[in-house]
Amino acid sequence: MRNGLFDSINPSMKFFVILLASILLIFTSSWKMNLFVFALSLFLLIFFSKASLLAFIKSFLPVILMVVASFYSGYINGNQAEHSPIDSALLLSSRVLAYIGLGFLFSFTTNKKALIMSLIDQCHLSPKFAYGILAAVNLIPTLQREWTEVNLAYRVRRKKVGILPFGPLFNSLVNGIRWSENVAMAMESKGFEGDRNRTYFLKIYVKPMDFLFLGIFLGIFLLGMIIFK
């Protein structure tokens, strides 16, 4: 059974640690370090999270095209850089893998509701702004379904949409604005005014395990920077 330890890490702390690792990665010019970061991200995803491996593979397939294109671009233009063509190609393509790995590590192991509530509890984000973000994120599947239904309605009526589908886009935007107004009215009817002195459906706390696990992650990352400099 897979260990979901990385899934339970405080979302805000996880975000800032991965952001710090991404910034530190800018100051390295070693393709070995980039591959090490990607391998570390995969290791944590496979053994310390309950992320769907099938979903990860589906999301990773387009990345392969980006990596191949980056490798080819680095190899073609490598003669103009201080590195050899093969080193430039490896550096460019592996840098894509490193950042994709860190991004996947955060997105596949972080619950969006827990992240928003953690931003309120640990980062003192305005509750009104935070719940607005959460409402907008939850509206995305509805907007996607509406876009599909509007396009289907146009095809049933045999109306030509053209390259720029202004008609379906306008209809979808109008419905999206209507839904956003309904959400705002629902929040006001429930007495939500963005006051911090109220109860929340979910409270996020910082645990000693968060500091320990993220400290280990940063330690391994910094060790990799020393070894693969």
The 8 nearest C-alpha neighbors of each residue, nearest first, counted from 0:
[[1, 2, 49, 46, 3, 47, 48, 45],
 [2, 0, 46, 49, 3, 47, 48, 45],
 [1, 3, 47, 4, 48, 46, 0, 49],
 [4, 2, 48, 49, 47, 6, 5, 1],
 [3, 5, 47, 6, 7, 2, 48, 8],
 [4, 6, 8, 7, 48, 47, 3, 108],
 [7, 5, 108, 3, 4, 48, 8, 109],
 [6, 8, 5, 4, 9, 3, 10, 108],
 [9, 7, 209, 5, 6, 10, 13, 4],
 [8, 10, 12, 11, 13, 205, 209, 7],
 [11, 9, 13, 114, 12, 14, 8, 117],
 [12, 10, 14, 13, 9, 117, 118, 15],
 [13, 11, 15, 14, 9, 10, 16, 209],
 [12, 14, 10, 16, 11, 15, 9, 17],
 [13, 15, 11, 17, 12, 16, 18, 10],
 [14, 16, 18, 12, 17, 13, 19, 11],
 [17, 15, 19, 13, 18, 14, 12, 20],
 [16, 18, 20, 14, 19, 15, 13, 21],
 [17, 19, 15, 21, 16, 20, 14, 22],
 [20, 18, 16, 22, 17, 21, 15, 23],
 [21, 19, 17, 23, 18, 22, 24, 16],
 [22, 20, 18, 24, 19, 23, 17, 25],
 [21, 23, 19, 24, 25, 20, 18, 26],
 [24, 22, 20, 25, 21, 26, 19, 27],
 [23, 25, 21, 22, 26, 27, 20, 33],
 [26, 24, 23, 22, 27, 21, 28, 20],
 [27, 25, 24, 23, 28, 22, 29, 21],
 [28, 26, 24, 25, 29, 228, 23, 224],
 [29, 27, 30, 26, 90, 228, 25, 32],
 [28, 30, 31, 32, 27, 228, 90, 227],
 [29, 31, 90, 33, 32, 93, 89, 34],
 [30, 32, 34, 29, 33, 227, 35, 93],
 [33, 31, 35, 227, 29, 30, 34, 36],
 [34, 32, 30, 97, 36, 35, 31, 93],
 [33, 35, 37, 31, 36, 32, 93, 38],
 [34, 36, 32, 38, 33, 37, 39, 31],
 [37, 35, 39, 33, 34, 38, 97, 40],
 [36, 38, 97, 34, 100, 40, 39, 35],
 [37, 39, 35, 41, 40, 36, 34, 42],
 [40, 38, 42, 36, 37, 41, 35, 43],
 [41, 39, 37, 43, 100, 38, 42, 104],
 [42, 40, 44, 38, 39, 43, 45, 37],
 [41, 43, 39, 45, 40, 44, 46, 38],
 [44, 42, 47, 40, 46, 41, 45, 39],
 [45, 43, 41, 48, 42, 47, 46, 40],
 [44, 46, 42, 43, 41, 47, 48, 52],
 [45, 47, 43, 44, 42, 1, 48, 2],
 [48, 46, 2, 43, 3, 4, 5, 44],
 [49, 47, 3, 44, 5, 50, 6, 2],
 [48, 50, 3, 1, 51, 2, 47, 6],
 [51, 49, 48, 107, 52, 108, 44, 45],
 [50, 52, 54, 53, 55, 49, 107, 56],
 [51, 53, 55, 54, 50, 56, 45, 44],
 [52, 54, 56, 55, 51, 57, 58, 50],
 [55, 53, 57, 51, 52, 56, 58, 50],
 [54, 56, 52, 58, 53, 57, 59, 51],
 [55, 57, 59, 53, 58, 54, 52, 60],
 [58, 56, 54, 59, 55, 60, 53, 61],
 [59, 57, 55, 56, 60, 54, 61, 62],
 [58, 60, 56, 62, 57, 61, 55, 63],
 [59, 61, 62, 63, 57, 58, 56, 64],
 [62, 60, 63, 64, 59, 58, 65, 57],
 [63, 61, 65, 59, 64, 60, 66, 58],
 [64, 62, 66, 61, 65, 60, 67, 59],
 [63, 65, 67, 62, 66, 61, 68, 60],
 [66, 64, 62, 68, 63, 67, 69, 61],
 [65, 67, 92, 69, 63, 64, 68, 70],
 [68, 66, 70, 64, 69, 65, 71, 63],
 [67, 69, 65, 71, 66, 70, 72, 64],
 [70, 68, 92, 66, 72, 67, 71, 91],
 [71, 69, 88, 92, 67, 73, 68, 72],
 [70, 72, 74, 68, 69, 73, 75, 67],
 [73, 71, 69, 75, 74, 70, 68, 76],
 [74, 72, 88, 70, 87, 76, 77, 71],
 [73, 75, 84, 88, 77, 71, 72, 76],
 [76, 74, 72, 73, 77, 71, 84, 78],
 [77, 75, 73, 78, 74, 79, 72, 84],
 [76, 78, 84, 74, 80, 79, 87, 73],
 [79, 77, 76, 80, 84, 83, 75, 82],
 [78, 80, 77, 76, 81, 82, 84, 83],
 [81, 79, 77, 82, 78, 76, 83, 87],
 [80, 82, 83, 79, 78, 77, 87, 84],
 [83, 81, 80, 87, 86, 84, 77, 78],
 [82, 84, 86, 85, 77, 87, 78, 81],
 [85, 83, 77, 74, 87, 86, 78, 88],
 [84, 86, 88, 87, 83, 74, 89, 77],
 [87, 85, 89, 83, 88, 84, 82, 90],
 [88, 86, 90, 84, 73, 77, 85, 89],
 [89, 87, 73, 70, 74, 85, 91, 86],
 [88, 90, 86, 92, 87, 91, 93, 30],
 [91, 89, 30, 87, 93, 88, 92, 86],
 [92, 90, 94, 88, 89, 93, 69, 87],
 [91, 93, 70, 69, 66, 95, 89, 94],
 [92, 94, 96, 95, 90, 33, 91, 89],
 [95, 93, 97, 91, 96, 92, 33, 90],
 [96, 94, 92, 93, 98, 97, 99, 66],
 [95, 97, 93, 99, 94, 98, 100, 37],
 [98, 96, 37, 94, 33, 100, 99, 95],
 [99, 97, 101, 100, 95, 96, 102, 94],
 [98, 100, 102, 96, 97, 101, 103, 95],
 [99, 101, 37, 97, 103, 98, 40, 102],
 [102, 100, 104, 98, 103, 99, 40, 97],
 [103, 101, 99, 105, 104, 100, 98, 106],
 [102, 104, 106, 100, 105, 101, 107, 99],
 [105, 103, 101, 102, 107, 106, 40, 100],
 [104, 106, 102, 103, 108, 107, 109, 101],
 [105, 107, 103, 109, 108, 104, 102, 110],
 [108, 106, 103, 104, 105, 50, 109, 55],
 [107, 109, 6, 105, 106, 104, 50, 48],
 [110, 108, 106, 107, 105, 6, 111, 10],
 [109, 111, 113, 112, 114, 108, 10, 106],
 [112, 110, 114, 113, 109, 115, 133, 136],
 [113, 111, 115, 114, 110, 116, 133, 117],
 [112, 114, 116, 110, 111, 115, 117, 10],
 [113, 115, 111, 117, 10, 112, 116, 110],
 [116, 114, 118, 112, 117, 113, 129, 111],
 [117, 115, 119, 113, 118, 114, 120, 112],
 [116, 118, 120, 114, 119, 115, 203, 121],
 [117, 119, 122, 115, 116, 121, 124, 120],
 [120, 118, 124, 123, 116, 117, 122, 121],
 [121, 119, 117, 118, 123, 122, 116, 203],
 [120, 122, 118, 117, 123, 119, 11, 204],
 [123, 121, 118, 124, 119, 120, 117, 11],
 [124, 122, 119, 120, 121, 118, 125, 126],
 [125, 123, 119, 122, 118, 126, 129, 128],
 [124, 126, 128, 127, 129, 123, 119, 193],
 [127, 125, 129, 193, 128, 130, 124, 119],
 [128, 126, 193, 130, 125, 129, 131, 192],
 [127, 129, 131, 125, 126, 130, 132, 124],
 [130, 128, 126, 132, 131, 127, 115, 125],
 [129, 131, 133, 132, 127, 128, 126, 134],
 [130, 132, 128, 134, 129, 133, 127, 135],
 [133, 131, 135, 129, 130, 134, 136, 128],
 [132, 134, 130, 136, 131, 135, 137, 129],
 [133, 135, 131, 137, 132, 136, 130, 138],
 [136, 134, 132, 138, 133, 137, 131, 139],
 [137, 135, 133, 138, 134, 139, 132, 140],
 [136, 138, 134, 135, 139, 133, 140, 141],
 [139, 137, 135, 141, 136, 140, 142, 134],
 [138, 140, 142, 141, 136, 137, 143, 135],
 [141, 139, 143, 142, 138, 144, 137, 136],
 [142, 140, 144, 138, 139, 143, 145, 137],
 [143, 141, 145, 139, 144, 140, 146, 138],
 [142, 144, 140, 146, 141, 145, 139, 147],
 [143, 145, 141, 147, 142, 146, 140, 148],
 [144, 146, 142, 148, 147, 143, 149, 141],
 [145, 147, 143, 149, 144, 148, 171, 142],
 [146, 148, 144, 150, 145, 149, 151, 143],
 [149, 147, 151, 145, 150, 146, 152, 144],
 [150, 148, 152, 146, 151, 147, 167, 145],
 [151, 149, 153, 147, 152, 148, 167, 146],
 [150, 152, 148, 154, 149, 153, 155, 147],
 [153, 151, 149, 155, 150, 154, 148, 156],
 [154, 152, 150, 156, 158, 151, 155, 157],
 [153, 155, 157, 151, 156, 152, 158, 150],
 [156, 154, 152, 157, 153, 151, 158, 150],
 [157, 155, 153, 154, 158, 152, 151, 159],
 [158, 156, 154, 155, 153, 159, 152, 160],
 [159, 157, 153, 156, 154, 160, 155, 152],
 [160, 158, 161, 157, 153, 154, 164, 156],
 [159, 161, 164, 158, 162, 166, 163, 153],
 [162, 160, 163, 159, 164, 165, 158, 166],
 [161, 163, 164, 160, 165, 159, 166, 167],
 [162, 164, 161, 165, 160, 166, 168, 167],
 [165, 163, 160, 166, 167, 161, 168, 162],
 [164, 166, 168, 163, 167, 169, 160, 161],
 [165, 167, 169, 168, 164, 170, 160, 171],
 [168, 166, 170, 169, 149, 165, 164, 171],
 [167, 169, 165, 171, 166, 170, 164, 172],
 [168, 170, 172, 166, 171, 167, 165, 173],
 [171, 169, 167, 173, 172, 168, 174, 166],
 [170, 172, 168, 174, 169, 173, 146, 175],
 [171, 173, 175, 169, 174, 170, 168, 176],
 [174, 172, 170, 176, 175, 171, 169, 177],
 [173, 175, 177, 171, 176, 172, 178, 170],
 [174, 176, 172, 178, 173, 177, 171, 179],
 [177, 175, 179, 173, 174, 178, 172, 180],
 [176, 178, 174, 180, 175, 179, 173, 181],
 [177, 179, 181, 175, 180, 176, 174, 182],
 [180, 178, 182, 176, 181, 177, 175, 183],
 [181, 179, 183, 177, 178, 182, 184, 176],
 [182, 180, 178, 184, 179, 183, 185, 177],
 [181, 183, 185, 179, 180, 184, 178, 186],
 [182, 184, 180, 186, 185, 181, 179, 187],
 [185, 183, 181, 187, 186, 182, 188, 180],
 [184, 186, 182, 188, 183, 187, 181, 189],
 [187, 185, 183, 189, 191, 184, 188, 182],
 [186, 188, 190, 184, 189, 191, 185, 183],
 [189, 187, 185, 190, 186, 184, 191, 183],
 [190, 188, 186, 187, 191, 185, 184, 192],
 [189, 191, 187, 188, 192, 186, 185, 193],
 [190, 192, 186, 187, 189, 193, 194, 188],
 [193, 191, 194, 190, 187, 127, 186, 126],
 [192, 194, 127, 126, 191, 195, 125, 128],
 [193, 195, 196, 192, 197, 126, 191, 127],
 [196, 194, 197, 193, 126, 125, 198, 119],
 [197, 195, 194, 198, 193, 199, 126, 192],
 [198, 196, 195, 194, 199, 193, 191, 192],
 [197, 199, 200, 196, 195, 201, 202, 194],
 [200, 198, 201, 197, 202, 116, 195, 196],
 [199, 201, 198, 202, 116, 197, 112, 203],
 [200, 202, 199, 203, 116, 113, 112, 198],
 [203, 201, 204, 199, 116, 200, 120, 117],
 [202, 204, 117, 116, 120, 201, 113, 205],
 [205, 203, 206, 202, 9, 120, 117, 121],
 [204, 206, 9, 209, 207, 203, 121, 210],
 [205, 207, 208, 209, 204, 210, 9, 8],
 [208, 206, 209, 210, 211, 205, 212, 204],
 [209, 207, 211, 206, 210, 212, 8, 213],
 [210, 208, 207, 206, 8, 212, 211, 213],
 [209, 211, 213, 207, 208, 214, 212, 206],
 [212, 210, 208, 214, 209, 213, 215, 207],
 [211, 213, 215, 214, 209, 210, 208, 216],
 [212, 214, 216, 215, 210, 211, 209, 217],
 [215, 213, 211, 217, 216, 212, 210, 218],
 [214, 216, 218, 212, 213, 217, 219, 211],
 [217, 215, 213, 219, 214, 218, 220, 212],
 [218, 216, 220, 214, 219, 215, 221, 213],
 [217, 219, 215, 221, 220, 216, 214, 222],
 [220, 218, 222, 216, 217, 221, 215, 223],
 [219, 221, 217, 223, 218, 222, 216, 224],
 [222, 220, 224, 218, 223, 219, 217, 225],
 [223, 221, 219, 225, 224, 220, 218, 226],
 [222, 224, 226, 220, 221, 225, 227, 219],
 [223, 225, 221, 227, 222, 228, 226, 32],
 [226, 224, 222, 223, 228, 227, 221, 220],
 [225, 227, 223, 224, 228, 222, 32, 221],
 [228, 226, 32, 224, 225, 223, 31, 29],
 [227, 224, 225, 226, 29, 27, 32, 28]]
